[in-house]
Amino acid sequence: MLRAVEGGVTLAVRAQPGARKTAITGMYGVGAAAQLKIAVHAPPIDGKANSALTAFLADTFGVARNRVELISGELSRSKVFCLFGIDLKVAHATVARWT
């Protein structure tokens, strides 16, 4: 789910758009294929859910919104984000608090 990359970490996410509120709801899958499951209030129309996920991840990990980049899964529920300026240990600790 979390992997160290140059300049930050990647985070695998399973989005659930159209939810009542935006929140981390648990884990999806196990092992290397695990994803952080996030319910997203925004609908999956015109990139609104992706924008809401980007803003939510920036707030959750305490980075500026421009430090969160969607790198794959633009039209899929399974997405990978790159969080720049985050250490892998800090990212693991942040995820552990929410799951």
N, C-alpha and C positions, 0 to 999 in steps of 0.2 A: 504494500500500500504506500509506504514512504520509501523513497530512494534518494540517496545523496547524489547531486549533480554539481557541476562547477557553478558556483555562485548561489547555491540554495538546495532545495529539495523538490522532488516531484511527489504529487499526492494523487492517488487514484480515488475517484469519487463515483458513487452511484447516485444519480439525481432522481428525485421524485417530484416533478413539477406539479403545480396546481394544488399544493397542500394548504392547510389552514394557516400555517405559519412556517417560517424558515427556521430550521433547527436540525442539529445532528440527531439522527434517530437510531444509530447503531452501526453495525458492520454488515457488509454484504459479501458472502463468500468466506473462504478460509485460506490460510497459507499465503503463498506468493500472489495468488489471484484476489486477495481480499481488497475490498474497497470501503471507504468511509461513506455510509449511507446518509444523505442529507435531503430532507424534505424542503422544497422550495415553494414559497408562496406565489411567486410569479408564474404565469402560464408559459408554456413552451412555444411562444409565438414571437417572431421577429427578434430572437436572441435575448428576450427579456429574462428568461430563466438563467441563461449563461451570465448575464450582467449581474443578476441578483446573487448567484453563486460566487462570482468574483468578489463582490462587495462583502458578502458574508465571510468568505475565507480571509479577506484582508482584515476585517474586524476581529475574527477569531484568533488569528495568528499575530495580530498587532503590527501589521505592515501597511504601507501605503497601497492603495488600490492598483497603482501602476506597477507594483512589485509582484502582482499575481497575474499569471498569463495562462490562458487556456491553450494547451498544446496539442490536444487531440480529443475527438468526440464531440465536436460542435453540434451535430445533429443526433447524437446518441445519448442514452441515459448514462452510459459508462463514459467517464471523462478523465482526462489527466491534466492536472494543473501544475505549473511550475511556480514555486514560491521563492522568490529571490531574496537573499539576505537572511535566510533562516538556516540555522544549524540543525542537523539531523536529530541530535539529542533534544533540543528545544521543541522540535516538531513532534517527536514521540511523546514528550511530556504533555504537550498541548492536547494531542489526540487522546492520551490516556485520561485526562481530566474529563473529557466529554463522552467517553465510551464506558 
